[in-house]
């Protein structure tokens, strides 16, 4: 430390906020940073701690006022756990299995279809005709109006509608061509995320009702997959764009088809992006409540519905049981997050957000 | 041709096995067909799914919004009623619920309304005099009209001492909530990007709330906020506030929901902004330190310009998601007291529960309209502008 002698003497406070060397932090600044971060950790962790101890409290402990520390303030009991996993294990297990099936299948479907579309948009030039699209929407509106207002059978309308659309698109759209570009398709797909579920949920409910698919896994899986498709397309489009094209081009020179290139070269290269996207979509599917509320009544009920179900009956809210359900809901997500954590911390999501 | 795998050779278009006497196998023909249609095959599933589950319901919802739907044996009866559902919300008997209660404007109300109008007129005037394009003008006109309507709505309700409706509540959640979440998320990400120990610990801990289902967060915060049996009840009693209940007063109830929402969504902003901060080369910051810049100067002059494009996009995502808020108010206060915490999604859900499908769809469409106008304006006027400047 030869340069110390050159520095004029300063007060204690100034020295607290002066970094001892370049790239390090001043002691005072360090103290403030740790204080703030630990304070926020407490704010985050305290509700979770409360959740954990509530799950082992008896009804009397919850209703008699706050008790904080197990074995000191109160005697923990596993009655709520026992009730959910021994007495009512059928209901709990069914909701758990439903949730696992639905979120795994919906995530897989969304990631598969979404990354295929994203890859196509990143590599192939499309020029859809705006006129065809407008025709399609018009025919669809007319068909729906016919079904709704005049009670025409939907199968008949479907056949006639497809026929009319085919005829019109041959007659009109082949003459007038207003081409759109890939950017338009991408924007259209991503902008679907703006739709609040409440806007589309009633027609989706009616649609599944008319084909007798309410309260089935498939109905919820399809709906969740579509709701999360925009996220997948957005994140994966960016990721595919960041992969150099050379590898794919040399594979194509060797005679690989596009599907093969995608499966054997592109997907393995974009493992990080896929992992981050999968985790995000999985969390969203796992925790979704509103759509599940509409689309399931008994057989296909998911865990969030079970959480809400703890607020039923004349006994009021069963806080202890609810805490158990919330805790067992967090466990798989934490497990997945730990497995996929290194992909998230690499800032994969950052790429897409940078735009 | 020396290919590594047999499969690659097999499906090469136009290639036939050396022994031409045998017809090509079915698998070979299928692969060739797949390859020929790869263009369509890759994108069709996504387009079809979006058409069926997103565009179709959107059109159907629009038709429902313009009609009165009655349940009858074996189906529905839909009768076209024009703008009746919408006019009921905006001018008619449901006005108090959607927009709020109007009386004559007070002095403050007039001041707010007139200054907002003046600012918007000035903004439009400046656009017309500096540069002008038809599309840009129409877009700005729509934005201006919506913002004008919203500011008059707030002037006549909030600033004149009247309660406001679900539109005002939703905007309150979106703007105040997102602003709080952004400031805290940014601060945490900046602090966590400093050269400190235990960074991974903080990263994992701060991410946890995002993993909890929103409905669980709702009940969790109801437990937390309970002033008689909750963990902080001794503190409430010490302050002599035993009878206080968060959900009984409109403003504390709204604040209560914003706290829950922030607890859950700050992690999202935090995790992406942290990645953005860590992406800044250390050299920049160290060069600043060599030149003797203070911490605040380093943040303002070095870190912030690098992080800002990401921050703007994160805010756009958060605002889009913020407009959908429904679980938390439903669980924490069920929209109460009265309608003080009812968001537009919840309003629509309640209308659906009372089997008024037309009203429900009309409210949902109004929500969609407001969301689209605000998000598109935000994107075109702020995000694009920022990108151009950098």
Interface residues (C-beta under 8 A of the other chain):
Chain A: X17 X19 X22 X23 X24 X25 X29 X30 X33 X34 X36 X37 X40 X41 X43 X44 X45 X46 X47 X48 X50 X51 X54 X62 X63 X64 X65 X66 X68 X113 X114 X116 X117 X119 X120 X121 X124 X126 X136 X137 X140 X141 X144 X145 X148 X149 X151 X185 X189 X192 X193 X194 X195 X196 X197 X198 X199 X200 X201 X202 X203 X204 X206 X207 X222 X223 X225 X226 X227 X229 X233 X254 X255 X256 X257 X258 X259 X260 X262 X283 X286 X287 X289 X290 X303 X304 X307 X308 X311 X317 X319 X322 X325 X326 X329 X330 X333 X334 X337 X341 X344 X345 X346 X347 X349 X350 X353 X354 X355
Chain B: X1 X3 X4 X7 X8 X9 X11 X12 X15 X31 X34 X35 X38 X39 X41 X42 X43 X45 X46 X47 X49 X50 X51 X52 X53 X54 X55 X56 X57 X58 X59 X60 X61 X62 X63 X64 X67 X75 X76 X77 X78 X79 X80 X184 X187 X188 X191 X192 X194 X195 X196 X200 X202 X203 X204 X205 X206 X207 X208 X209 X210 X211 X212 X213 X214 X215 X216 X219 X220 X221 X223 X224 X228 X229 X230 X231 X232 X233 X234 X263 X271 X272 X275 X276 X278 X279 X282 X286 X289 X290 X295 X309 X310 X313 X314 X317 X320 X323 X324 X326 X327 X331 X345 X348 X349 X352 X357 X360 X361 X364 X365 X367 X368 X371 X372 X375 X383 X387
